[in-house]
Amino acid sequence: MISAYKPMTEKQLKEVVAQYSKKFPGWTMVQGVALTRESGPIQQMIWFQKMNYAAYRPTHVIKAIPISLPRMLTQHLDIRHREVKYSLNDIKWLGVISAMEHQFKPDVRNPLDISEVLSLCEAEARGTTNDLLMLAILHAWLGHKTEAIMCCEELQHCQLPILAPLQEWEETMRNYGRDLSIAIKEGNERALLELRTR
């Protein structure tokens, strides 16, 4: 079989991610497949997905740290930079970084601003449990108590997905929303939001 049609090895992928990590000071390499940084209750991640042929695809996502399930702002690069053949990595990776700098939002070079993350998430929110919990967490962190409680209450009434295990995830997020609403009313939201994933 021609090697171009074989997936990259784990070793090759980790070498590629380590190469990128040198150009992302302040970010942490996670399990050799992703770069992350954190601010408050939010983690920004660039994940390098190994494709089913000899290539990788950088994917951007924002996730909530306290509960881990809510994720928003998932983005891929434009077609030209979306998937990078391993054989072309050495000549393309700096161009991929430039594309990340121009296309991924929030900006991968500026400090992670929770207010900006909130604005970006509000612009794409679809009224799902996932999106409403993310908004609730962001509002609560920024001290927008009324908005956070409204999101917590609204997410309790979202329609459940048909497929498992999504139903379990939905219930976990609903429970966290209830806990967050109580914590906000008691003035303890920061303590709850600063707990790591449970």
C-alpha positions in Angstrom: 0.0 0.0 0.0 1.3 3.5 -0.8 2.3 5.3 2.4 0.3 8.4 1.4 -2.9 6.4 1.9 -1.9 5.2 5.4 -2.8 7.3 8.4 -0.1 9.1 10.2 1.4 7.2 13.1 0.9 8.5 16.7 4.6 9.4 16.8 4.4 11.4 13.6 1.3 13.3 14.8 3.0 14.1 18.2 6.1 15.4 16.3 3.9 17.7 14.2 2.1 19.0 17.3 5.4 19.5 19.1 6.6 21.5 16.1 3.5 23.8 16.3 3.8 24.1 20.1 7.1 26.0 19.7 5.2 28.8 17.9 2.5 29.0 20.6 4.2 30.3 23.8 1.8 30.2 26.7 -0.1 27.2 25.4 0.2 23.7 26.8 0.6 20.6 24.7 -2.0 18.0 25.8 -1.4 14.3 25.2 0.6 15.2 22.1 -2.4 15.9 20.0 -3.7 19.4 21.1 -2.6 22.8 22.3 -4.6 24.5 25.0 -4.7 27.6 27.1 -7.1 28.7 29.8 -8.7 31.8 31.2 -11.2 31.7 34.0 -13.7 28.9 33.4 -12.8 28.6 29.7 -10.2 26.5 27.7 -9.3 27.3 24.2 -8.0 24.3 22.2 -6.4 23.6 18.9 -6.8 19.9 18.3 -4.8 18.1 15.6 -7.0 15.3 14.2 -5.3 12.4 12.4 -7.1 11.8 9.2 -7.7 8.3 7.6 -4.9 9.1 5.1 -1.4 10.6 5.7 -2.7 14.0 6.8 -3.9 16.0 9.8 -6.6 18.6 10.4 -6.3 21.4 13.0 -9.7 22.1 14.7 -10.4 25.0 17.1 -12.9 24.7 20.0 -13.8 26.5 23.2 -14.9 24.4 26.1 -16.1 25.0 29.7 -13.6 23.8 32.3 -15.9 23.3 35.3 -18.0 20.6 33.6 -16.1 19.9 30.3 -19.2 19.0 28.3 -20.3 22.4 26.8 -18.2 23.2 23.7 -18.7 26.0 21.3 -16.9 28.0 18.6 -15.8 24.8 16.7 -13.9 26.0 13.6 -11.9 24.5 10.8 -9.5 26.4 8.5 -10.3 27.3 4.9 -10.1 24.6 2.3 -6.5 25.4 1.4 -5.3 24.9 5.0 -8.0 22.5 6.4 -6.1 19.3 5.9 -2.3 19.1 5.7 -0.7 16.1 4.1 2.1 14.9 6.3 4.5 14.8 3.3 4.0 18.6 2.9 4.0 19.5 6.5 7.5 21.1 6.5 6.6 23.5 3.7 3.0 24.2 4.8 2.9 24.4 8.6 3.9 28.1 8.9 1.2 29.0 6.4 -1.2 27.0 8.6 -0.2 29.0 11.6 -0.9 32.2 9.7 -4.3 30.9 8.7 -5.0 30.1 12.4 -4.0 33.6 13.3 -6.4 35.1 10.8 -9.3 32.6 11.0 -9.7 31.2 14.5 -11.8 33.2 16.9 -11.1 34.2 19.6 -7.7 35.3 18.4 -5.0 32.8 19.2 -2.4 35.5 19.8 -4.2 38.0 22.0 -4.9 37.2 25.6 -8.1 35.1 26.0 -10.8 37.6 26.9 -13.9 36.1 28.5 -16.1 39.1 27.3 -15.1 38.4 23.7 -15.7 34.7 24.1 -19.2 35.5 25.4 -20.0 37.8 22.4 -18.8 35.1 20.0 -20.8 32.4 21.7 -23.9 34.6 21.8 -23.6 35.1 18.1 -23.7 31.4 17.3 -25.9 30.1 20.2 -28.8 27.9 19.0 -30.8 27.6 22.2 -29.5 24.1 23.0 -28.6 22.8 26.5 -25.0 22.9 25.4 -25.1 26.5 24.2 -27.2 27.8 27.1 -25.0 26.2 29.7 -21.9 27.8 28.1 -23.6 31.2 28.1 -24.6 30.7 31.7 -21.1 29.9 32.7 -19.7 32.9 30.9 -22.3 35.3 32.2 -21.8 34.0 35.8 -18.1 34.4 35.6 -18.5 38.0 34.4 -20.9 38.8 37.2 -24.0 39.0 34.9 -26.2 37.2 37.5 -29.6 37.8 35.9 -28.5 36.6 32.5 -26.8 33.6 33.9 -29.8 32.5 35.9 -32.1 33.0 32.9 -29.8 30.7 30.8 -29.8 28.1 33.6 -33.6 28.1 33.8 -34.0 28.1 30.0 -31.7 25.1 29.5 -33.9 23.0 31.8 -36.6 23.1 29.1 -34.6 22.2 26.0 -35.8 19.2 24.1 -33.7 16.1 24.8 -31.9 14.5 21.9 -33.1 11.1 20.7 -29.7 9.3 20.7 -27.8 8.1 23.8 -25.4 8.9 25.3 -26.4 12.4 24.5 -29.3 12.1 26.9 -26.9 11.4 29.8 -24.8 14.4 28.8 -27.9 16.6 28.6 -28.9 15.5 32.1 -25.4 16.2 33.4 -25.5 19.7 31.9 -29.0 20.3 33.3 -27.9 19.3 36.8 -24.9 21.6 36.6 -27.2 24.4 35.4 -29.4 23.8 38.5 -26.3 23.8 40.7 -25.0 27.0 39.1 -28.3 28.8 39.5 -28.4 28.0 43.2 -24.7 29.0 43.6 -25.5 32.4 41.9 -28.4 33.1 44.2 -26.2 32.2 47.2 -23.3 34.3 45.9 -21.1 31.3 45.5 -20.8 31.0 41.7 -17.1 31.7 41.6 -16.4 28.9 44.0 -18.4 26.5 41.8 -16.9 27.7 38.6 -13.4 27.3 39.9 -13.9 23.6 40.6 -12.3 21.4 38.0 -14.2 19.0 35.8 -16.3 16.6 37.9 
